[in-house]
């Protein structure tokens, strides 16, 4: 299936079949500038993301697999939609309106990324979209009441939209429920602006527009403290190499094996996009700005990549070969009333927007 816009196009074909016999499709979005994004109906995965360097050469900057099978068996959430709840919920349980809900415990410390069969492991309904400004796809899913322990029937729609005028990928998350529940959706793309499979991102320059971060305990769950970044390896208010301070003995870097923390973004008007982070790769000149409506962003430096996976380009992935920038509400929010609420009730709409704005330096 091919859908064309005034200048861009969407091409959808079959990419594989799950072990349960369900077909998986891939949509390739191409804008007027030649930028291409491949998105799977399985997990809403961003499989590849091709953007130009300062000379105009296109390269895939998203880690992933060249075939479907590993996404079902081996993927560390490469490029996936994360839900119902991004990151960790301590002890896989929370209480809402006086009722305790016990979740799928897929980690020794609790529930991670919505459980073992979270949104990253579902086949979504995929529909192409196009308008005068760009092309995209809409992904839709019904998460039933009790899904991995979460209450309420949750209807979810995620729109990917690639603009024509600039290499901007817009992602809009929407959800409604018929019973009180908690929702925290994000995307989990592993990015390397030098190119997928090119090696370490530790020389990338990172800037995070946050004055505070959330320290974690040994379970990688926030302690509840909101700590200033000043005077710590977490101070990215001005650009620093990702690897500049990553091997220091700071207790939080030891706990996370690197960066794996929520940063507290500066306040903004409700539902208003503001910049959360910027990354620059000096050799290629590629840049990325992440804009979001979320109160926080999780910065993860690929700490658990262990040379056990072979990527799209046929090379293995090692620790530090990617950076994941995940706009979201804070880890373990259902158990932390002092954090911004993640509760969604009937009659309300969950709405979250993120933009990945790719460009070149200068």
N, C-alpha and C positions, 0 to 999 in steps of 0.2 A: 504494500500500500504506500502511495506517495501523495503527500499533500503539499501544495505550493502556496506561498504567500507572494506579495509583490516582488520580493527579491530572494527570500529564503525558502527552505523546503524541509519537510519531514518525511523520512523514509522508514517504514516499519517492516521488519521481516522476522522469521522465527530464528531464535538463537539457541534453543535447546529444549530439553524436556526434564522435568523433575523426576525423582525416583518414584513418585506417585503417579506419573504419567500425565502431568499437566504441562501444556506447552508454555514456553517462556519466549517472549518477544523482545526485540531490541528496536528502539526508535533512534535514528540518527538525525539530529537537528543541525542544519547548516545555515549560517546567516549570510548576508550579502558580502561580508568581508572575508568569508572562507572559514571562519571559526566553526569547529564541529564538536558536538557533544553527543555521546552515545549513552542511552539510558535503557535499563532493563526493566521489564515488568516484574521480575523477581526482586523483591526488596527495594524497588525504586532506585536501583544501583546506578550511579554514574560510573560507567565502565571505562570510558576514555573521554578526555577533554583536551582538544587540540587548539592551542593558542599561539600567536606569532611571537618571535623574538624581535629585537630592535632592527634586524635585517629583513623581517617579514616572513622568516621560515617558521612553518607550523610544526609543533611538537606536542605529543601527548604528555600532559603533566600530572595525570591521575594514576595512582597505583591501582592495579587490578589484575584480572586474568583474561587470557585470550579465548578461553572456551568456558562453557557454562558450569561444568562439573565441579570445579573447585569452589565456586560460590556457594554451593550447597553443602560441601563437606569440610572446607578448610579456611574459609574467609574470616579474617579478623574485622568484619564489618566494612570491608572495602567499599566506599562510595554509597553506603546504604542509608535509607531512611530509618531513623531510630525511634521506636515507640513501643508500648505506650509511654514509657518514661525513660528519657535519656539519662545515661550514667547510672549511678548506684542508689539503691534504697537499702538502708542498713537492715540486716537480719531478715530481709525479704518480707517485711510486714509494715503496715501503717494503720492508723486509726482515723476514720473520717466519720463525723457526726455520731461518735460514740460506738461505732462498729469497727472491729478489727478485721483487716483484710490480709490474708496470708498469700503471698505471691510465689511464683516459681523461683526456687533458689538455684540459680545456675552459676553460682560462685560461692566459695567457702564463706564469704562474709555477707551474702545476701543476693538480691536480684540486680542484675546488670543489664542495662539497655532493654528493659521490658521482658526479660526472660529468654530462655533458650529458643523459643519459637515466637520471638517478637516480630515487629513489622519488617525487620531486615530479612526474615525467612518466609515471607508470604508472597504469593503471586497476586499482584494488583491488577485491576482492570485498567487498561491503557487506551486513551483516546487522543488522537492528534488534534492540535489547535493551531490557529494561524490568524493573524490580524495585520494591520498596516505597519505595525512596529516590529514584528518578529514572529517567530514560530515556537511551538512548544508541544508538550503533552500534559494531559491530566491523568493522574493515577488515583484510583478510588478503592476503598477497602471498608468492609464492615468487620469491626472487632467485637465479637459477641460478649454479652454479659458473662463475667467469670473468666474471660480470656487471660490465661496465665495468672489468675487470681484477681484481676482488676474488675471493679464493678461497672455496670452499665453497658448498654449497647452503644458503641461508639462508631459513628459514621465519619470517615476521614477522607479528605481530598487534598492532594498535593499537586500543585501546578509548577512545572518547569517551563521557563520562557527564556529563549535566547534572543536578545535584541539585535536589530540590524545596524543601528547607528553606531554601536560600540560593542565590544566583546564583553557584555555583561550578561550573566546568567542569573535570572531572578527565580526564587523559590518561594512559594506561598503555601503555608500549611493551614488547613481549616479542619475543624472537627465539631460535632454536636453529639449530645448524649441524652439518654432518657432517664438517667439516674446519676446522682452525684458521683464524681470520680476524680482522678488526677490525671493530667496530661502534660507532657513535656516532650515535644518533638524536635528533632534536629537532623542534619545530614552528617555523614561520617566519612567524607572524602579525605584520603591521604594524598597530599600534594607535594610535588617536587618541581619547582619552576625551571630547573635545569633540564628536566625531562625524566619521565618514568624510567627507572632502572639505571639512572646515571650515577648513583652513589649517594653520598651523604648530603643532607640539607644544612649541616651545621655552619656552613659559611653564608647561608641566606641571612639577610638582614630582617629582623622582626621588630615591629612597633605595635604595642597594645595600648589602646586608649583607656587605661584603667589605673586608678590610684591605689587600689587595694586588691587582694586576692584572698582565697579561702584556704588556710592550712588544712592538711588532712592527717588522719591517723594511719596506723599500719594497715587498715582496711581500705585505704584510699577514699575514705568518707570524711567530709568536712567535720572539724571539731566544733564548729559553731563560731569560732573566732573570725572576725573580719580584720585582716592584718594589712598594714601599709606596705606597699612595695618598696618604699624608700629605703635605701641602704641594703637591699637584698638582691639576689640574682633574679628576682621576679620584676625588677624595675625595667620595663620596656617602654617607658613613656617617651623616650627617644630611641632611635634605632640602635640595636645591638645585634651582633652575630648570635644566632641561636646557640652555637657551641661555645661562645665566649666564656660563660660561667657555668656550663652544665656539668662539669666534672669537679666542681668545688664540693666541699664536705658539708654544705648546708643541709640540715636535717631533712628539709622538705624535698630536696633533690634526691637524697638517699631513699626516702620513703617511696617516691614515685619512679625511681630509676631514671630520673630526668624530669622534664615538665609533663605533668598530667594533672592540671589544676584549673579550677574555675577562677576567672578574673572578674572582678566586679566593675562593670562599665559605669561611666559617668551618667548621671540621671538625664533622661530625655522625656519629652512629652509622650504620652501614651500613644502607641501605634505609629510613632514617628521613627523613620529610619535614621540611624546615625552610625558613623564609622566606628568599628570595634577594633580592627587590626589592619596592618599593612605589612606585606612581605615583598622583598626585592631580592632578585638573584643577580649579582653583579655581572657575571660573565655574559649571560644572554640578554640582560636588560629587562627581562620580564618582571612585571609587578602584579600584585594582587591586593585589592582592598576588599575587606569584608564589612558589609553594612548590614545592620539588623535592627529589629524592634525589641529584641530580647534584653533582659537585664544583665546577662553575663555571657562570657565566651569561655569554653574549655580549650586550653592549649595543650596538645599532646604531641610529644616529639618522637613518636614511633618507637617507644622504649622496648616493646615486646616483639618487635620484628627480629627473628632469630636465625635467618638464613635457611629457614625450612620451607619457604614458598618461592615458586618461580613465577615471575610476573608476565605481563602482556608481551614485553619485548624479549622474553627468554632469559632474563637475568634474575638472580636471586635477590631477595630483599633482606637487608641487614638492619640492625638497630640504628636509628637515626636517619634512615633513608627517606623519610617523609615528615611533614608537619600536618597535623589535623587541627583545624580551627572550627570549633563547633559552637555556634550561637545557641544558647539554651537558658532555661531557668536553672537554679543551682541544684547540685547533687543532694539527694536525700531531703528535698524540700518538704515532702509530706510529713516528715518527722521533725521538721524545724519550723515552728510557727513564726520565728523571727525572720525567716527568709520570705521573699515575695511568693504569694500563694500560687499553687498550680492546680487549684480546685476548679473544676468545670461542672456547672449544674444545668439541669434541663432548662431550655429557653435561652441559654447563652451560646455564643459561638467562640470557640478557640480560634484565634487568628494570630499567625506569626509570619513575618516576612524576613527574608535574607537575600542579599545580593552579593554575588562574587564578581567584582569588577576587575577584569584583567586589562593590563596595558603594558607600556614599556617606559623605562626611565627617560626623563628629559622631554 
